[in-house]
């Protein structure tokens, strides 16, 4: 994948979420300068761990960021949500399922 696509995806998601370079760095355990380099330098060489943390902070998958598959952004967000959901306690997941059922019923009316 071309670097500019990788960097552009990070920058687009970061700005859409109204995060500064500092804020994304803090959320992902990196630095402002590291995020800037990923957005602007060629070729990016993030470690798998850093890539995973940045993707988590942006609410997508690492695969989406690097473009290693044909996953759309919506699919990447759904996958990231499901991973987060899967790590929640059973009772919390039950509450979320109940909420989803209620929302589904509301949209059918």
C-alpha positions, 0 to 999 in steps of 0.5 A: 500500500502506498504510504500516502494512503496509510498516512491519509487514513490516519490523518482523516480519522484523527481530524474527523474525531477532532483529535490533535497529534498530541491527543492521538499520541496520548491515546495510542501510547506514542508521541506527537512526532511519531503520529506526524511521521506516520501521516507525512513520511515515506515509508511508514514502518510502525510496529504491529503493537503501535499500529494496533494501538493507533487503530484502536484509538481511531476505532478501526482495524489495523488492516483498514489503516494499512489497506491489507484487505478490501475492508471498507471503513464501515466494516473496519469500525464494526470489527473494531467494535465487536472486538471491544464488545467481546472483551466486556463483562457478560453483564455489560454485553447483555445490557448492550444486546438488550439496547440493540433489541430495543433500537431494532424494535424502534426502527421497525415501527 
